[in-house]
Amino acid sequence: MLRQTVRNNSLERLFAGGLVGPIAACLCIIGFWHVYLNVRQHSRVLAILAAVPFAVSMVAGSAVHTLWASRGLAMKLCADPSESCRQVIGAITSYWNIAYYFAAIPGFLGATVLAVAVLWGKSSYPRWAILFNPGLLLMTLPYAAQLVPAPAGAPLTGGATNLCIALFFALSVATTWRIPLVTR
């Protein structure tokens, strides 16, 4: 399904998908600053332990997005079943997976610390917000993506991480927008 979706996309869309990553990462770092402020009021240590891995995750995630264009180009333009094409796609996919884990591991560490802060009441988030923790959402969304047929399921598969983070940020703003974040 992924390979067919990529082959049907234009080169411009592949390029845009890769280049949007660094811009989105900057916006996510601002979003995770909001998370930091909501935890900092209750525990500076937990706030730092959550914010730093999230920021590292976003920087690495911008590289993953940029690499996606190369991976997509290989999938789109190297469609023949030759050995050299399989090797190129395999090598780029392996490299992309390594970069993805460099982004995912600190992200899951930050999500775990955030979950602890929420459950212990060391944040401005209500305890039920744990259900929208980006790490928890990311572990469950692939199951939801299997229920949605192609091509509608493609964004759930390829964009799962982005969708989970966006959903979490929406909840973050909705549940804490009236809480003053600046303390003296």
C-alpha positions in Angstrom: 0.0 0.0 0.0 2.8 2.5 1.0 4.8 1.8 -2.2 1.8 2.3 -4.4 0.7 5.5 -2.7 4.3 6.9 -3.1 4.5 5.9 -6.7 1.2 7.8 -7.4 2.4 11.0 -5.7 4.2 13.7 -7.6 7.8 14.6 -7.1 6.7 18.0 -5.7 4.6 16.3 -3.1 7.6 14.1 -2.1 9.9 17.1 -1.9 7.3 19.1 0.1 6.8 16.1 2.5 10.5 16.1 3.2 11.0 19.8 3.6 8.0 20.4 5.9 9.7 18.3 8.6 12.2 20.9 9.9 9.4 23.6 10.0 7.1 21.2 11.8 9.9 20.3 14.2 10.3 23.9 15.2 6.6 24.2 15.8 6.6 21.0 17.8 9.5 22.3 20.0 7.3 25.3 20.8 4.4 22.9 21.6 6.7 20.9 23.9 7.7 24.1 25.5 4.1 24.5 26.4 4.2 21.0 27.9 7.4 22.0 29.8 5.6 25.0 31.3 2.6 22.9 32.3 4.8 20.4 34.2 7.4 23.0 35.5 4.8 24.6 37.8 4.6 21.3 39.7 8.1 19.7 39.2 11.0 21.4 37.5 12.9 18.1 37.4 10.1 16.2 35.7 9.6 19.1 33.3 13.3 19.0 32.2 13.3 15.2 32.0 10.3 15.4 29.7 11.2 18.5 27.6 14.8 17.6 26.7 14.0 14.2 25.2 11.0 15.7 23.4 13.2 18.4 21.9 15.9 15.9 20.8 13.2 13.8 19.3 11.9 16.7 17.2 15.4 17.6 15.9 16.0 14.0 14.9 12.4 13.8 13.6 13.1 16.7 11.2 16.0 14.6 9.7 13.6 11.7 9.3 11.2 13.9 7.4 14.0 15.1 5.2 15.2 11.6 4.6 11.6 10.6 3.7 12.0 12.4 0.4 15.0 10.2 -0.6 13.2 7.1 0.5 10.1 8.1 -1.5 12.1 8.9 -4.5 13.8 5.5 -4.4 10.4 3.8 -4.1 8.9 5.9 -6.9 11.7 5.9 -9.4 13.2 2.5 -8.8 10.1 0.4 -9.5 11.8 -2.3 -11.5 12.6 -5.6 -9.7 16.3 -5.5 -10.5 18.8 -6.4 -7.8 20.4 -2.9 -7.8 17.0 -1.2 -7.2 16.2 -3.6 -4.4 19.6 -2.8 -2.8 19.0 1.0 -3.1 15.6 0.8 -1.6 16.7 -1.6 1.1 19.7 0.6 2.0 17.7 3.8 2.1 15.0 2.1 4.1 17.5 0.8 6.6 19.1 4.2 7.0 15.7 5.8 7.4 14.7 3.3 10.1 17.9 4.1 12.0 17.1 7.8 11.9 13.5 7.1 12.9 14.7 5.3 16.0 17.0 8.1 16.9 13.9 10.3 17.0 11.5 7.7 18.5 13.6 6.6 21.5 14.0 10.1 23.1 10.3 10.8 22.2 9.2 7.7 24.1 11.4 8.7 27.0 9.8 12.1 27.1 6.3 10.6 26.8 7.1 8.2 29.7 8.2 11.0 32.0 5.2 13.1 31.0 2.9 10.1 31.8 4.5 9.8 35.2 4.0 13.5 35.8 0.4 13.4 34.8 -0.4 10.3 36.8 1.4 11.6 39.9 -0.5 14.9 39.7 2.8 16.8 38.9 1.4 18.7 35.9 -1.4 21.0 35.0 -3.1 18.2 33.0 -6.0 16.2 34.3 -5.2 12.6 35.0 -7.4 11.4 32.2 -5.1 13.2 29.8 -2.8 10.2 30.0 -5.1 8.7 27.4 -3.8 11.3 24.9 -0.1 10.9 25.8 1.8 10.9 22.5 3.6 7.7 23.3 0.5 5.8 24.2 -1.3 7.2 21.1 1.5 6.2 18.9 1.4 2.6 20.2 -2.3 2.3 19.5 -2.7 4.2 16.2 -1.2 1.5 13.9 -4.1 -0.8 15.0 -6.6 1.9 14.1 -4.9 2.3 10.7 -5.4 -1.4 9.9 -9.2 -0.8 10.2 -9.2 2.0 7.6 -8.9 0.8 4.0 -6.5 2.2 1.5 -5.9 4.9 0.4 -7.6 6.6 3.4 -5.5 4.6 5.8 -2.2 5.9 4.3 -2.1 9.1 6.4 -2.7 7.0 9.5 0.1 4.8 8.6 2.7 7.2 7.2 1.6 10.2 9.4 0.9 8.3 12.7 3.6 10.1 14.7 2.6 13.5 13.4 -1.1 12.8 14.0 -0.5 11.6 17.6 1.6 14.7 18.4 -1.0 17.0 16.9 -3.8 15.3 18.8 -1.8 15.6 22.0 -1.1 19.3 21.4 -4.8 20.0 20.8 -5.6 18.3 24.1 -2.8 20.2 25.8 -4.0 23.6 24.7 -7.7 22.7 25.3 -7.1 21.5 28.9 -4.7 24.1 30.1 -5.3 27.3 28.1 -6.8 29.1 31.2 -3.9 28.1 33.5 -1.3 30.9 33.8 2.0 29.6 32.7 4.2 32.3 34.0 5.0 32.2 37.7 7.1 34.5 39.7 
